[in-house]
């Protein structure tokens, strides 16, 4: 580096013995006294022999010796006459160059290393290089460079081909360049002007460096440390670029620091931002905004907080005031003093409470997660919560009941029994009015899918003590399990009544009204000593009945009841008060026998059924019963003799009665379908 005198006088001239440059002191800076020689530039060796359309990385040499440029910007690279953009089109790593796109085979190459020492001069702006393009007119030779250029620091290209200075063009006035051969219309000219700002030195030492403007520095090395990259002393003025390393002293107006690795002391750091994180021992601020999460290991003391999300325990010294949005507590809330509220908490009394209902996929918070439907009702952002309601109020569940998930109320979670008392079902909502007689527990569920909702507790029914008293307006008692009682008084009705007693008699079950049941099941014996029993079927090992009265049943004092039909179709219902004998009077065609009500439950396994049809041929024409259906299933009749013609030949009569007897035998055992029955048919006639 040039060793300039310490105290020059204005107009003093200094000649650098290393570069041969001469400089004159202006009173502010040393200004070049003669131009730099173009010989200071280096030319890279040609690497085009390695271009093969695939290789991207090549070794750089100058005069066959390995060469390491300082950076990509210090090179001027041309491929096939096209200047490449540093960093974008190529990068430098030590003595190698890597192209973004592999050069094609046959492309020519040249590279220039800009001079390591250039003239000390002023620049009109902060640009190191300026690129400008021109579209030539016919026979044009002179082109103006906007902003000017430094003589011997201008490159010119014609249609992508670099021109030789002094041979193909001249540039001597710092403003224009002149082509030796005139251009043609449409030729594309390009100029690249290189400038230096005050001082550009690749290496060496400065005893004193006084910069009155802006200094843009790649690496600044101090004199008082043997460690490279360390600067000592006051730094006055603006710094453009990254400042890497420790800064000891005051940063009076550090408005922005992209990277502050170890800022040990900052008297006034204004708007300090960036990464890594800033560690502060004690922070005192009038105000501040934190856009992300704030983690505090110690104690947070505050006066006013707009929103607070507490994962652990929140301790409040005096009280908790609840404003318009209310209190949302998903866990347990413990308050040692009082809660002040503005009326948003639900109070007893009339009015309507509205819950907004939506549908989402079940998560782990749902009571029935993993059961039933994969969907869940969501009420006020909670998955199927348990809801407590109060008598005297109406609760509206807003829901699109015209869609896939209509909402209704049931006695059970599995929707066995619908509850509709005080319920309004509309297209856009389901509404229920709670009274003192509303069941204590109901369930809101989807009519189409299982276990989407949860329970409703009404707080309406009395606490059960010594007994239960029901009035007619209460809707009765709905029991899905077992009822145990020492005494029952009243009417007992249902489709299936199971009595777990060996003996049923007066005093054990006291019935003042009527016992009605499709099936009565008991233990080893049933003994009814008084009263009346009315039942379609009674299943027991032993039955002792003093008086069996069935006024409308199939048997009355041992006589079989018949069904009289005036026509061609006989319809019999097996498991009712109907009969199993049909008499068809005055038929006009062959007779069809339809039997329904045959049990298809397991307690009817391995059973047989019998039916009889009497045809009265008083009209003078013999008609047969050749078609039989059981529970709407058409049966194949297995006739005595092999077929219906053989069975009826010589038997049917045109006057009097012909008897058609059918027996259905369950040959499979299971009564689940009438297809398991084989129907046998016989015919007898000649009854006049």
C-alpha positions in Angstrom: 0.0 0.0 0.0 1.1 3.5 -0.8 2.8 5.1 2.2 1.5 8.7 1.9 3.2 11.6 3.9 1.5 12.4 7.2 1.3 16.2 6.9 1.3 17.1 3.2 0.8 20.6 1.9 -1.9 21.5 -0.6 -0.5 20.7 -4.1 2.1 18.2 -2.8 2.9 15.4 -5.2 3.6 11.8 -4.1 4.8 9.0 -6.4 4.1 5.4 -5.3 7.2 3.3 -6.1 5.3 0.1 -6.2 2.6 1.0 -8.8 4.2 4.0 -10.4 1.1 6.1 -9.8 1.5 9.8 -8.9 -0.9 11.6 -6.6 -1.5 15.3 -5.7 -2.9 16.4 -2.2 -6.1 18.6 -2.6 -6.2 19.5 1.1 -8.9 16.7 1.6 -7.7 13.6 -0.3 -4.8 12.4 -2.5 -6.0 12.7 -6.1 -4.5 10.7 -9.0 -2.0 12.6 -11.1 -1.8 10.1 -13.9 -4.0 7.2 -15.2 -3.6 3.5 -14.2 -2.0 1.3 -16.7 -4.2 -1.3 -18.4 -1.4 -3.8 -17.9 -2.5 -4.1 -14.3 -5.4 -6.3 -15.4 -5.0 -10.1 -15.5 -6.4 -12.5 -18.2 -7.7 -15.9 -17.2 -6.5 -18.9 -19.1 -9.0 -20.4 -21.6 -11.1 -23.2 -20.1 -13.4 -23.8 -23.1 -11.7 -27.1 -24.0 -13.6 -28.6 -21.0 -17.1 -27.4 -22.2 -19.2 -30.6 -22.8 -22.8 -29.6 -22.1 -22.7 -31.2 -18.6 -19.7 -30.0 -16.6 -20.3 -26.9 -14.5 -17.2 -26.5 -12.3 -13.7 -25.6 -13.7 -10.3 -24.7 -12.3 -9.1 -21.1 -12.8 -5.5 -20.3 -13.8 -3.5 -17.3 -14.9 -0.4 -18.2 -17.0 -1.0 -21.8 -16.0 -0.8 -21.0 -12.3 -3.8 -21.5 -10.0 -5.6 -18.3 -9.4 -8.1 -17.4 -6.6 -10.2 -14.3 -7.3 -11.3 -12.3 -4.3 -15.0 -12.6 -5.3 -17.2 -13.2 -8.3 -17.7 -9.5 -8.9 -13.9 -9.0 -9.5 -14.2 -11.0 -12.7 -15.6 -10.2 -16.1 -16.6 -13.5 -17.7 -17.8 -14.0 -21.3 -19.3 -17.2 -22.9 -19.8 -17.2 -26.6 -19.5 -13.4 -26.5 -22.2 -13.0 -23.9 -21.2 -11.3 -20.6 -22.2 -13.4 -17.5 -23.8 -12.0 -14.4 -21.8 -12.5 -11.3 -23.4 -14.7 -8.6 -26.5 -15.2 -10.8 -24.7 -16.9 -13.8 -21.6 -18.1 -11.9 -20.0 -18.3 -8.4 -16.4 -18.4 -7.1 -15.0 -20.9 -4.5 -11.3 -20.5 -4.0 -9.6 -21.3 -7.4 -12.8 -22.8 -9.0 -15.7 -21.3 -10.9 -19.1 -22.9 -11.0 -21.6 -22.0 -13.7 -25.3 -22.1 -13.0 -25.9 -23.7 -16.4 -23.3 -26.1 -18.0 -21.6 -24.4 -21.0 -22.2 -26.0 -24.3 -19.4 -27.6 -26.2 -17.9 -25.3 -28.8 -18.5 -22.0 -26.9 -15.5 -19.7 -26.7 -14.4 -18.2 -23.3 -12.5 -15.3 -22.0 -12.2 -13.9 -18.5 -10.6 -10.7 -17.2 -9.5 -10.0 -13.6 -9.9 -6.4 -12.8 -6.6 -4.7 -11.7 -5.5 -5.2 -8.1 -4.3 -1.6 -7.9 -6.1 1.3 -9.6 -5.8 5.0 -9.6 -6.9 7.0 -6.6 -9.8 9.1 -7.8 -13.2 10.5 -7.0 -16.4 8.9 -8.3 -19.6 10.8 -9.1 -21.7 8.1 -7.4 -21.4 5.0 -5.5 -21.5 2.6 -8.4 -18.5 0.3 -9.1 -19.8 -0.5 -12.6 -22.4 0.9 -14.9 -23.9 -1.1 -17.8 -25.6 0.7 -20.7 -27.2 -0.5 -24.0 -27.6 1.3 -27.4 -29.5 0.4 -30.6 -27.4 1.8 -33.4 -28.6 3.7 -36.5 -27.0 3.2 -39.9 -23.3 4.3 -40.0 -23.4 5.5 -36.4 -19.9 5.7 -34.8 -20.2 7.8 -31.6 -22.1 6.8 -28.5 -22.5 8.8 -25.2 -22.0 7.0 -21.8 -24.5 8.4 -19.3 -22.7 9.4 -16.2 -19.3 9.2 -17.9 -16.5 6.7 -17.3 -12.9 6.5 -16.1 -10.5 6.4 -19.0 -9.1 2.9 -19.6 -11.9 1.5 -17.5 -14.6 1.0 -20.2 -15.6 -2.2 -22.0 -17.6 -2.2 -25.2 -19.6 -5.0 -26.8 -21.1 -5.2 -30.3 -23.9 -7.7 -30.8 -22.5 -9.6 -27.7 -18.9 -9.6 -29.0 -16.3 -7.7 -26.9 -14.4 -5.1 -28.8 -10.7 -4.3 -28.4 -9.8 -0.9 -27.0 -7.8 1.4 -29.4 -8.3 -1.2 -32.2 -12.1 -1.6 -32.5 -13.0 1.6 -30.6 -11.5 4.6 -28.8 -12.6 6.0 -25.4 -10.4 8.9 -24.3 -12.7 11.8 -23.2 -14.6 10.1 -20.3 -17.9 10.8 -22.0 -18.2 9.1 -25.4 -16.7 6.2 -27.2 -16.1 6.0 -31.0 -16.3 2.8 -33.2 -13.6 2.3 -35.7 -16.0 0.5 -38.1 -19.4 2.3 -38.4 -22.4 0.4 -37.0 -25.3 -1.0 -39.1 -29.0 -0.3 -38.4 -30.2 -2.3 -35.4 -26.8 -3.3 -34.1 -26.8 -3.7 -30.3 -24.0 -1.9 -28.5 -23.3 -2.3 -24.8 -20.9 -0.4 -22.5 -19.7 -1.4 -19.1 -18.0 1.5 -17.2 -15.9 0.7 -14.1 -15.4 3.4 -11.4 -13.7 3.7 -8.1 -15.0 5.6 -5.1 -12.2 7.6 -3.4 -10.0 4.6 -2.5 -10.0 1.0 -3.7 -7.1 -1.1 -2.5 -7.1 -4.9 -2.3 -4.3 -5.1 0.3 -1.9 -3.0 2.2 -1.9 -0.6 5.1 -3.3 3.0 5.6 -1.7 5.1 8.3 -4.6 7.5 8.3 -7.9 7.2 6.4 -10.2 10.2 6.5 -13.5 9.6 4.6 -16.0 12.5 4.5 -18.7 10.7 2.6 -19.9 7.1 2.5 -17.5 4.3 2.7 -18.6 0.9 1.3 -16.0 -1.7 2.5 -15.8 -5.4 2.0 -13.2 -6.1 4.7 -11.7 -3.5 7.0 -8.6 -4.6 8.9 -7.2 -2.6 11.9 -3.5 -1.9 12.5 -3.2 -2.6 16.2 -4.2 -6.2 16.2 -2.5 -9.2 14.6 -5.9 -10.8 14.1 -7.3 -10.2 10.7 -10.7 -8.6 10.5 -10.4 -6.4 13.6 -10.7 -2.7 13.6 -9.7 -0.3 16.4 -10.5 3.3 16.9 -13.5 5.6 16.5 -15.7 5.0 13.4 -17.5 8.1 12.3 -20.1 8.2 9.6 -22.5 5.7 7.9 -21.6 2.1 7.5 -23.2 0.2 4.6 -23.0 -3.6 4.8 -22.6 -6.1 7.6 -20.4 -5.3 10.6 -19.1 -8.7 11.9 -17.3 -9.0 15.2 -17.4 -7.5 18.7 -18.1 -3.7 19.0 -16.7 -2.2 22.2 -18.0 1.4 22.9 -21.1 3.4 22.2 -23.5 2.9 19.3 -25.3 6.1 19.6 -27.8 5.7 16.8 -27.9 2.1 15.7 -31.2 2.2 13.9 -31.0 -1.4 12.5 -28.6 -4.3 12.9 -29.3 -7.4 10.8 -26.9 -9.5 12.9 -25.6 -8.4 16.3 -23.6 -11.4 17.5 -22.2 -10.0 20.7 -23.3 -6.5 21.5 -21.6 -6.1 24.9 -22.5 -2.5 25.5 -25.0 -0.2 23.7 -25.7 3.2 25.4 -28.5 4.0 23.0 -29.7 1.2 20.6 -32.7 2.5 18.6 -34.8 -0.1 16.8 -32.5 -3.1 17.4 -33.8 -6.0 15.3 -32.6 -9.3 13.7 -31.2 -12.7 14.7 -30.0 -14.3 16.9 -32.1 -13.6 19.9 -31.3 -10.7 22.2 -30.6 -11.6 25.8 -31.4 -8.8 28.3 -30.8 -8.9 32.0 -33.3 -6.2 32.9 -35.8 -4.5 30.6 -37.5 -1.3 31.4 -39.9 0.1 28.7 -42.8 2.5 28.6 -44.6 0.4 26.0 -44.0 -2.5 23.7 -45.6 -5.0 21.3 -44.7 -8.7 21.1 -46.1 -10.3 17.9 -45.2 -13.9 18.9 -45.0 -15.9 22.2 -43.3 -14.4 25.3 -41.8 -16.8 27.7 -41.0 -15.6 31.2 -39.1 -17.7 33.6 -39.6 -15.5 36.6 -42.6 -13.5 37.9 -44.6 -11.3 35.6 -46.0 -8.2 37.3 -48.6 -6.2 35.4 -51.3 -3.6 35.7 -53.5 -4.1 32.6 -53.7 -7.2 30.4 -56.1 -7.5 27.5 -55.9 -11.2 27.0 -54.1 -13.9 29.1 -53.7 -17.6 28.3 -52.7 -19.3 31.6 -51.6 -23.0 31.3 -50.8 -23.4 35.0 -52.3 -21.6 38.0 -53.4 -17.9 37.9 -53.4 -16.1 41.3 -55.4 -12.9 41.6 -54.7 -10.8 44.7 -58.1 -9.0 45.1 -60.8 -10.1 42.7 -61.9 -11.2 39.3 -64.2 -9.0 37.3 -66.1 -10.7 34.5 -67.2 -8.4 31.7 -69.5 -8.9 28.7 -67.8 -12.0 27.2 -68.2 -14.0 30.4 -65.9 -16.6 31.9 -64.9 -19.7 30.0 -63.4 -22.3 32.3 -62.8 -25.8 30.9 -61.3 -27.2 34.0 -61.7 -26.4 37.7 -62.1 -22.8 38.8 -61.4 -22.0 42.5 -62.3 -18.5 43.8 -61.6 -17.7 47.4 -63.4 -14.4 47.4 -66.3 -13.3 45.2 -67.0 -13.1 41.5 -68.4 -9.8 40.1 -70.3 -10.2 36.8 -72.3 -7.8 34.6 -75.3 -10.1 34.0 -73.9 -12.4 31.3 -73.9 -15.4 33.6 -77.1 -17.5 33.2 -79.8 -16.6 35.8 -82.9 -18.5 36.7 -86.2 -17.4 35.1 -87.9 -17.4 31.8 -86.5 -16.5 28.4 -84.8 -18.4 25.6 -81.2 -19.6 25.6 -79.7 -20.2 22.2 -76.9 -22.7 21.4 -75.2 -22.6 18.0 -74.7 -26.2 16.7 -72.2 -27.2 14.1 -70.7 -30.6 13.0 -67.1 -31.6 13.0 -65.0 -34.8 13.2 -64.8 -36.4 16.7 -61.7 -35.8 18.8 -60.5 -37.1 22.1 -62.7 -34.7 24.1 -65.9 -36.3 22.9 -67.7 -38.6 25.4 -68.3 -41.2 22.7 -65.0 -40.8 20.8 -64.3 -44.1 19.0 -68.0 -45.2 19.2 -70.8 -44.7 16.7 -70.5 -42.0 14.1 -67.2 -40.3 13.4 -69.0 -37.0 13.4 -69.8 -34.8 16.5 -72.1 -32.0 17.4 -70.1 -28.9 18.4 -71.9 -26.4 20.7 -70.2 -23.1 21.4 -66.9 -24.5 20.3 -67.2 -27.6 22.6 -67.6 -31.2 21.3 -70.9 -32.5 22.5 -70.9 -31.0 26.0 -73.1 -32.1 28.8 -75.8 -29.4 29.2 -77.6 -28.5 32.4 -81.0 -26.8 31.8 -83.4 -25.0 34.1 -87.2 -25.4 34.4 -89.1 -22.3 33.2 -86.7 -21.6 30.3 -86.7 -22.5 26.6 -83.5 -23.8 25.0 -83.0 -23.4 21.2 -80.4 -25.5 19.3 -79.8 -23.8 16.0 -79.1 -26.5 13.4 -79.7 -27.2 9.8 -82.3 -29.9 10.3 -82.8 -30.2 6.5 -79.2 -31.5 6.1 -77.5 -34.8 7.1 -77.7 -34.4 10.9 -81.1 -33.4 12.2 -81.1 -33.0 16.0 -83.8 -34.5 18.3 -84.2 -35.5 21.9 -84.4 -39.1 23.3 -84.8 -40.9 26.6 -81.7 -42.9 25.8 -78.4 -42.3 24.2 -79.0 -45.1 21.6 -82.3 -43.3 20.6 -84.6 -46.1 21.5 -87.4 -43.7 22.6 -88.1 -40.3 21.1 -89.0 -37.4 23.5 -91.3 -34.8 22.0 -93.1 -33.1 24.9 -92.5 -29.4 24.8 -90.2 -29.9 21.7 -90.4 -27.8 18.5 -88.6 -29.3 15.5 -88.0 -26.8 12.8 -85.9 -26.7 9.6 -83.3 -24.4 11.2 -83.5 -25.3 14.9 -84.7 -27.7 17.6 -86.3 -26.1 20.6 -87.3 -27.6 24.0 -89.2 -25.9 26.9 -88.1 -27.3 30.3 -90.8 -27.8 33.0 -91.0 -29.4 36.4 -92.1 -32.7 34.7 -89.4 -32.8 32.1 -87.3 -36.1 32.5 -84.2 -35.6 34.6 -82.0 -36.9 31.9 -82.5 -36.6 28.1 -80.1 -37.0 25.2 -79.6 -34.8 22.1 -78.7 -37.0 19.2 -78.7 -37.0 15.4 -81.7 -38.8 13.9 -79.5 -40.4 11.2 -76.2 -41.2 13.0 -75.4 -42.6 16.4 -73.7 -41.0 19.4 -73.0 -37.6 17.9 -74.4 -35.8 21.0 -74.5 -36.1 24.8 -76.8 -35.8 27.8 -79.1 -33.0 29.1 -79.7 -32.7 32.8 -82.9 -30.8 33.5 -82.8 -30.4 37.3 -86.6 -30.9 37.2 -87.7 -34.2 38.7 -88.0 -34.8 42.5 -85.4 -36.7 44.5 -86.6 -40.3 45.1 -87.1 -41.1 48.8 -89.5 -43.6 50.3 -91.5 -43.9 47.1 -92.3 -42.5 43.7 -95.6 -40.9 42.9 -96.5 -40.3 39.3 -99.3 -38.1 38.0 -101.0 -38.4 34.7 -99.3 -35.3 33.4 -95.8 -36.5 34.0 -95.5 -38.7 30.9 -95.1 -41.9 32.9 -92.0 -43.9 33.7 -89.6 -45.1 31.1 -87.3 -47.9 32.2 -84.7 -49.5 30.0 -83.3 -51.8 32.8 -84.9 -53.7 35.6 -87.7 -52.6 38.0 -87.8 -54.3 41.4 -90.7 -53.7 43.6 -92.3 -55.5 46.6 -95.8 -54.4 45.5 -97.2 -53.2 42.2 -100.6 -51.6 41.9 -102.0 -50.4 38.6 -102.1 -51.4 35.0 -99.1 -53.4 33.7 -98.7 -53.3 29.9 -95.9 -54.0 27.4 -94.9 -56.3 24.6 -92.9 -58.6 26.8 -93.3 -58.9 30.6 -90.7 -61.1 32.4 -91.7 -62.0 36.0 -88.9 -63.5 38.0 -91.2 -65.3 40.4 -91.8 -69.0 40.8 -95.4 -68.3 41.9 -97.5 -65.4 40.9 -100.4 -64.8 43.2 -102.3 -62.3 45.1 -100.1 -60.4 47.6 -96.9 -60.7 45.5 -98.1 -58.8 42.5 -101.3 -56.9 43.2 -103.0 -55.7 40.1 -106.3 -53.8 40.5 -106.7 -53.3 36.8 -105.7 -55.5 33.8 -102.5 -57.3 33.1 -101.9 -57.1 29.3 -98.8 -58.8 27.7 -97.9 -60.5 24.5 -95.8 -63.0 26.4 -95.7 -63.8 30.1 -92.6 -65.7 31.2 -92.1 -67.2 34.7 -90.1 -69.9 36.5 -91.0 -73.5 37.1 -94.7 -72.8 37.7 -97.3 -70.1 37.5 -100.1 -70.2 40.1 -102.8 -67.7 39.7 -105.3 -68.2 42.5 -107.7 -65.3 41.8 -108.3 -62.7 39.2 -108.2 -63.1 35.4 -105.3 -63.6 33.0 -105.5 -62.2 29.5 -102.7 -63.2 27.2 -102.2 -64.4 23.6 -99.5 -66.9 24.7 -98.3 -68.1 28.0 -94.9 -69.8 28.3 -94.2 -71.9 31.5 -93.1 -75.3 32.6 -96.3 -75.8 34.6 -99.4 -73.7 34.6 -102.2 -74.0 37.2 -105.1 -71.7 36.3 -108.4 -71.8 38.2 -110.2 -69.9 35.5 -108.9 -69.1 32.0 -111.2 -66.6 30.2 -110.4 -65.6 26.6 -113.7 -64.2 25.2 -112.1 -63.2 21.9 -109.4 -65.7 21.8 -109.1 -68.8 19.5 -110.6 -71.1 22.1 -113.8 -70.7 24.1 -114.5 -73.6 26.4 -112.6 -75.9 24.1 -114.2 -74.9 20.8 -112.1 -73.8 17.8 -113.0 -70.5 16.2 -113.3 -70.3 12.4 -113.0 -67.5 9.9 -115.9 -67.2 7.4 -115.0 -65.9 3.9 -117.5 -65.1 1.1 -115.1 -65.3 -1.9 -111.9 -66.8 -3.1 -109.3 -65.5 -0.7 -108.9 -66.7 2.9 -106.7 -64.5 5.2 -105.7 -65.9 8.6 -103.6 -64.3 11.3 -101.8 -67.0 13.3 -100.6 -65.2 16.5 -103.7 -63.3 17.3 -107.4 -63.9 18.3 -108.1 -65.0 14.8 -108.5 -68.7 13.9 -106.6 -71.4 11.9 -109.8 -72.6 10.0 -111.3 -70.8 7.1 -114.7 -71.5 5.4 -115.1 -70.2 1.9 -118.7 -70.0 0.8 -119.8 -69.5 -2.7 -116.3 -69.4 -4.3 -116.1 -68.2 -7.9 -112.7 -69.7 -8.5 -109.8 -71.5 -7.0 -109.0 -70.4 -3.4 -105.9 -68.7 -2.1 -104.9 -69.1 1.6 -102.8 -66.3 3.1 -101.4 -66.8 6.6 -99.6 -64.0 8.5 -98.4 -63.5 12.1 -96.3 -66.7 12.2 -93.5 -65.9 14.8 -90.0 -65.7 13.4 -88.2 -65.4 16.7 -86.0 -68.0 18.4 -88.6 -69.1 20.9 -90.6 -70.5 17.9 -87.7 -72.7 16.7 -88.6 -76.3 15.9 -92.4 -75.7 15.7 -95.2 -76.7 13.3 -98.3 -74.8 12.2 -101.6 -76.2 10.8 -104.3 -74.6 8.8 -107.6 -75.8 7.2 -109.7 -74.5 4.3 -113.3 -75.7 3.7 -114.6 -75.1 0.2 -118.5 -74.9 0.0 -119.3 -75.8 -3.6 -123.0 -75.1 -3.3 -122.9 -73.1 -6.6 -122.6 -76.3 -8.5 -118.8 -76.0 -9.5 -115.9 -77.7 -7.7 -113.1 -75.3 -6.7 -109.8 -76.2 -5.1 -107.3 -74.4 -2.7 -104.0 -74.7 -4.6 -102.1 -71.5 -3.4 -100.7 -71.0 0.1 -98.5 -68.1 1.4 -97.0 -67.8 4.9 -95.9 -64.3 6.0 -96.3 -63.2 2.4 -93.9 -66.0 1.2 -95.3 -68.2 -1.5 -95.0 -71.9 -0.5 -94.6 -75.0 -2.6 -97.2 -77.5 -1.5 -96.2 -81.1 -1.1 -99.4 -83.0 -2.0 -100.4 -86.4 -0.8 -100.1 -88.6 -3.9 -97.4 -86.4 -5.5 -99.3 -83.6 -7.1 -102.6 -81.5 -6.8 -104.3 -83.5 -9.6 -103.7 -86.8 -7.9 -104.7 -85.4 -4.6 -108.0 -83.9 -5.8 -109.0 -86.6 -8.4 -112.3 -88.1 -7.5 -112.3 -86.2 -4.2 -113.6 -82.7 -4.9 -117.3 -82.2 -5.4 -119.6 -79.7 -7.1 -121.9 -79.7 -4.2 -121.2 -79.9 -0.5 -117.8 -79.4 1.3 -114.2 -80.2 0.3 -111.6 -80.0 3.1 -108.0 -78.8 2.3 -105.6 -79.5 5.3 -102.1 -77.9 5.4 -99.3 -78.5 7.9 -96.1 -76.4 7.9 -93.2 -78.3 9.5 -90.0 -76.4 10.4 -87.5 -78.8 9.0 -84.4 -76.6 9.6 -85.1 -75.7 13.2 -84.7 -71.9 13.0 -87.9 -69.9 12.9 -86.1 -66.8 11.5 -87.9 -67.2 8.1 -90.9 -69.1 6.8 -88.7 -70.4 4.0 -87.6 -73.0 6.6 -91.1 -74.5 6.7 -92.1 -77.5 4.4 -95.9 -77.3 3.7 -97.8 -80.7 3.4 -101.2 -80.7 1.8 -104.1 -83.3 1.9 -107.6 -83.2 0.4 -110.8 -84.9 1.5 -114.2 -84.5 0.0 -117.7 -85.9 -0.5 -119.2 -84.0 2.4 -122.8 -83.2 1.5 
